[in-house]
Amino acid sequence: MGMVYVYTLFVYVTISLSVLLHAQIDASGSTPHVEFLGIPSLIALPTEWITSSGLKMYLVESKGGAIVCMLFSLFFLGTWPAVMTLLERRGRLPQHTYLDYTMTNLLAAIIIALTFGELGSERPNFIYQLTQLKDNWPSVLFAMAGGVVLSLGNLATQYAWAYVGLSVTEVISSSITVVIGTTLNYFLDDKINKAEILFPGVGCFLIAVCLGSAVHSSNAADNKEKLSSFPSNAKSGTGAAYTSTSQEASPGKTIKDPEIGNGTVEKAKAGTAGFLIELENRRAIKVFGKSILIGLAITFFAGFCFSLFSPAFNLATNDQWNTLKEGVAHLVVYTAFFYFSVSCFIIAIILNVSFLYHPVMDLPRSSFKAYLNDWNGRGWAFLAGLLCGFGNGLQFMGGQAAGYAAADAVQALPLVSTFWGIILFGEYRRSSRRTYILLVSMLSMFILAVGVLMASAGHRK
């Protein structure tokens, strides 16, 4: 039933967004105003009619429309990591999950390209630009390079979530993305964002990197203290380990556990040593006894990869380096996003099929046949791919209108991920006061940062 509810929510949000963005254009081509459920919108979302090279294309170009795109993107991009983490904590191999996710992630790009990218009867639209590879290949390469680094970053984070936790992984990687990527986008966008507002926001994210590392260190120390009072045989990783922790279970009741799936269990209280041991026995990636530096190193690598994909996409759609010949139309955002997603798909397939037979992080060896037969959680993985695909597409649509530096405000997605981490996974339950203070400080810095970055939004001429 949980899957039904999530899918229903996703479809509702997607339809609402379509109604909000797809305004009706009158015969005069005037700026439309959207009505949603009969309520006049306060945000005008003009459609840009580009006449150079005969292009007619639906594009979000207003600041208000860009902010709407960013907010929906923020929700989608903050939710899909929680879905992926849920499957790993249930014991599904990350290689299997990522292969499923990759397919629907590409599907989302195709849907966007064949809808928004095909609006307007004149060329060059999405299909037409696919046939012009001999002319626009430099921009295509930039888009595909962005897809490669995003794929590497996403692949790294699925392992970092196990070692560092969902909240801290997203905080650190997103902060690095903003500190490096936003600075690059600011100069690529010819400084259309307000520097006096933008860079204080970047500073907030930089502070959040330090706070995120401190949260992880403090929480790791809390967990070590909880486990130190447990008998060594309870930490052995055997299936019977939880039998010695029954005193920490919720007394007298069995409850549904979203991390286990169907059925009921006597669940240990979140945040207790019994809970941590139960999770370790169940999850796919074993983390007990591993250095916290492994997770932080993977997280920093992911953040560096994430910091490059948005500037690469910016170059693909705006050609700031003048790599296209005179008269060749820039890639529209939908065409660039398609190429971006294709390269992301190819890299993910190559690496994850390789990891099936040559696993990392002490994971068990699998096979392509085993992957095809593994339907446990496949629907959730498909959902994660759709959320990520539509989230990235909306980020780029907003960035093309208001500047990619401002669109990096969606990197405040840890606000959403942390919510899911606490609600679904019991992260930081029964932690020390020091950990709570650091966690609240980290999230407060993120709330401030996202507001500042959105306030810095400019308008592309």
N, C-alpha and C positions, 0 to 999 in steps of 0.2 A: 504493500500500500504506500510505503514511503516514496517509491519510485513514481507512482502515479501522481502523488501530490507535487513532487518536484517537477516532473514533466509538465503538469498542468500550469504551475507557476511560470515555468520557462516560456511556454506557448503564450500565456496571457501577457507577459512582459514584452515578448517579441511583437505580438499583434499591436499592443499599445504603442510601442516605439514606431512601428510602421505607420500607424494612424497619425502619430505626432509629426513624423518627418515627411510623409508623402502628401504634401499639400496639393490642392487642385489649382491649376494654373488657368487663368482666364484667357480669352482670345487676345487680349492686349499684352499679355506677358507681364502683368503687374505683379507686385509682390503679394503672395498669398498669405492669409492668416489661417491657422489651423484650428479646427474645432474638434474637441475630443469629448465624446459622449454628450454632444450638444452644448458644451461649455466653451465659450470663446477663449482661445489661448492668449496669454499675456505675452507670449514670445512669438515674434514674426520669424518665420523660417523661409527666407527668400530662396528661390531657385535661380541659379546662375545660368544665363544663356550665353555661352561663349561663342563668339562669331569667328574668331581666327581659325582658319583651316576648316570652316564650316561645321564646327562642333556644336551640337545641342546636347546638353547633358545635365542631369539633375545633380546638383552639388549643394551641400550645406555651406553657406557662406556668411551667415550672421553669427555674431558673438553668442547670442542666446541659443541658437541652434547647436553651436559647438559645445556649449556647456551641457546641454541635454545629452548629447552624444557621450561626453566625458562621464556623466553621472551613471548612465546605463553601463558604460564600459567598466566603470569602477566596480559596480555590483557583479558583473559577469566575471571579470578578471580576479575578483576577490573570492569568488565562490568555487571556481573549478579546482584550485589547489586543495580545497577541503574535501572535494569528492575523490580526488586521487589519493589523498592521505587516508581517507576512510577505507579504501580498498587495500592499501598496503597494510594497515593495521588489522584488517581481517585475514591477512595471510596471502593475498593474491600477489603473484610475482610482478614486480614493476615493469618487466619487459612485456608481459602480456597486456597489462593495463595501458602502457604507452602506445603499443601498436594499435589498440582499439581507438584510443584517443586521437591518434594521428589521422585516422581515416575521416572522422567526422569534423576534425579541425579543417581539413582541406575542403570537405563538403560545404562548410559554412562560407568559405571564400568563393566557391563556385556559385552558391545561391546569391550572395551579394553581387557578384559580377554579372550574373544573368538577369538580375532585376534592376537595381540602380544603375548598373553599368550599361544597360541596354535601353534605358529611357531616352527618348529623342530619336528621331528618324535619320538625322544627318550624321555623316562620318566626320571624324573617327570616333566610333563608339568602342565598346570592349572587344567585340568580335573583330572589328576592322583592325584595331591596334595589334591583335594577335598575328595578323597577316603582314605586319610591317616590321618584322624582327630585323630585317637587314638594315633598317634605318634607325630604329630606336634601341638597338641592342645594348648600348652603353647604360641606358637607364634600366633596362631589364637586368643587367648584371648587378647594378646597385641594389635593386629590389631583392634579387636572389641572394645576394650577400647578407642582407638583413635577415632573410629567412634562415640562413645557415646559423648565424650567431644566436638567433632566438631559439632555434631547435636545440643547440648545444646547451644554452642556459636552462631551458625547460627540462632537458634530460638530467642535468646536474641537480636541479632542485628536487626532483623526485627522490633522490637519495639523501639530500640534505634535510628534507622534512623528517626523516626517521632519526637522524642524529641530533639535530638542533631543535626540532619542533616546528610546527607550521607557522606560528606567530613570528618567532625570531628570524626564521629563514626569510620570510617575506619582507620583514622590516629591513634587514641588512641588504638583501639583494635589491630591493626597490630604492633604498636610499643611495646606494652606489649608482644605480641607473640614473637617478635624478642629478646627482652631483656631477657625473661625467657627461651623460647624454644631454641633459638640459643645457649645459654650458655650450656643447657643440651645436645644438639646435638653435640656440640664441644667435650665434654668429652666422649660421647657415641661413636663417630666416631674415637676415639683414636687420637684426635688432628690432623687429616689430613689437616685441614684448617690452614692457616697462622694466628696465634694468633695476631701478631703485626699489621695485617691488619683487621682481623675480629672484634676485640673488639672495635677499634675506630668506626667502623660501627655501632656496638651495641650502643655505646655512642651517636651517631647521632640520633638513634631511640628514645633513652631515652629523649634526648632534645626535640624531636618532640612530645612526650607525653605532656610535659609541654606547648609547644607552641599550641598544639591542644586544650588543656583545656582553654588556654587564648583566642584562636580564638572563641571558643564557648561562653565564658563569654562575650567577647566584642560584638559579633554578637547579643546575647540575649539582651544586653543593647541597641543596636541600634534599634532592633525591638520594644522594650518597649517604646523607645522614639517616634518612628513613630506612635505607636498605642495610645500614650497618648494624641495626638491631635485630636483623633477621638471621635465622640459622643458615649456614652456608648451603645446606642441601635444598633450601627453598629457592636458591638462585641458580640452580644447575641447568635450567632451561629444559627440564623434562616435562612431559605432559602432566605429571602428578604434582608439580610444584605448588599448585594452588591449594592442595589439600591442607597444607599447614597454615593457610592464611584465612581460614573460614571465619575466624573471630573478627575479621575486618569487613565481612560481607554485611549487606543490609539485612538485619535479622528478620526471619520469618516471612520473607517474600522473595519471589522470583520475578524478574522484570525483563522486558524486551531490551536487547542491547543493539543499538544501531551499528556497532563495530563488529558484531558477530553475524548479523543478518536475521534470518528467520529463526523462530524458536525462542525459548526463554532460558535464562541462566540465573544462578545465584551470583550476583555481580558484586565484586569488591567495591568499597566506597572509593570514588574518584580521589586521586591524590595520595592514597595510602600506599605503603610498600607492597601490599597484596595486589593492588591495582597495577602497579608498575611491573611486578613479576608476571602477572596474568597477561598483560600486554606483550611483554617480551616473549613469552611462550607462544603467543598466537601470531605475532606479526611476521612479515616476510623477511625484513632486514633486521638482523640481531645487532643490538647496539651496546649491550652490557659489556663492560670491560674495555670499550673502545675510547680512544682519546677524544676529548671534545674538540681538539684542534682539527681533526679530520673533517668534522661537519662544518666548522667555520671556514676551512680552506675551500671546501666545495661550494659553500655559500658565496664567498668572495669571488670565486671563479664565475659562478652564475651571474652575479651582479655585474661583473665586467662585460660578460657577453650581452646581457640585457641593455647595457648602456650604449651599445653600438647599433642595435637594430633600428631604432627610431631615426637617428641621423642618416643611416643608409637609405631608409625609406624616403626621407626628406629629399635626399639627392636624386632619388629615382623619379620623384614627381615634380620637382622644381628645377632640376638641372643647373644648380648654382655654379658648377664648374664648367659649364658650357661644353659638354661632351657631345651634344647632338648637333647635327648639321643645321644650318640656317633653313627655316621653313618646316622642320620636322616638329610635329606637335609633341608636347610633353606627355608622358604617361598620365592618364587620369588615375585617380586614387584607386579605382576599382580594378583596373588592369594591373597596376603595380602590386596591389594586394594579392591578386591571383598568382603572379610570378613568385612573390614573397612566400606564399603558402605552399606552392609546388616544391620549392627548394627545401622548405622546412619539412615537408612530407618525405622527400627523398632521403635527406640526412637521417631523419628519425627511423625510417624503415631499415636503412643500411646498418645503423648502429645497434638498433634493438634486435634485429635478426642475428647479428653477430653476438650480442650479449646472451641470446638464448643458448648458444653452444659454448660461449666463453664468458661466463658470468663474472661480475665484479662484486666486491663487498661481501665475499663469502656466501653468495646466493647459490642455491642449487642449480645444477645444469638442467636445461629444458630442451625443447625441440619445437619445430614449427607445427608438427602434428599435435603435440601437447597443447600448444597455444590455440589451435583451431578448436580443440575439444573443451577448452576452458571457458565455459559460459557463466561461471560464478562471478557476478558483478560486471558483466560485459555491458549491460544497459547503462550502468553508472559511468563507465569509462566513455561510452559514446556521448553521454550527456556532457561530460567534462570537455570533450573536444568541441562540441557545439558552443558551449559557454566561452571557451577561450577564443575560438574562431570569430564569433560575433563580437566579443569584447575587443579584440585587436582591430577588427574592421571599423568599429565605432570610434576607437581611439584615433585611427588615421583619418577618418572623415572629419572629426573635430579638429585635428591638428592641421589639416589642409586649410581650414577656415580661419582658425584663430592663432595659428602658430604651433609648431610641434613642441616648443619649449613649454607652453601653457598646457598642452595636451598631456604632458608628463605628469600632470596632477593625478592621473589615474594610477600612478605608482603609489598612491596612498591606499592601495588595495589591502595592505595589512590590517586596516581598520575593519574590513569585512572578514578577512581571513581569521583575525583574532577572535571576532565574534563567534564564528563557526568553531574555532579551536576550543574555546571555552565551553560552548553549548554542547557540541558533539563529543569532544574528546576529553573534557575535564582538565585541560591544560591549566597549570598553576593552582589547582585546588590544593588546599592545605600546605601552601608554600609559606616561606618566612615573610615577615613584615618588610624586610629589605627588598625581597623580590617583588612584592606588591607595589612598593613605592617606585621602584625602577620601571615596572610595567606601566603604571599610570603615567609616569613622566614620559615614557616612550610614546604612548598613544596620544598624549596631549600634544607632543611635539608634531606628531603626524597630522592631527586635526588642524593645528595652526598652519602647517606646511601646505596642505591641500588648499586651504582657503587663500593663502598668499599666492600660490601658483595660478589659481583660477583668476584672481584679481589682476594678475599681470597680463592676461590675454589681450592681444592686439587684434588687428584686422589685416589680412593679406590683401594687398592691392592687386 
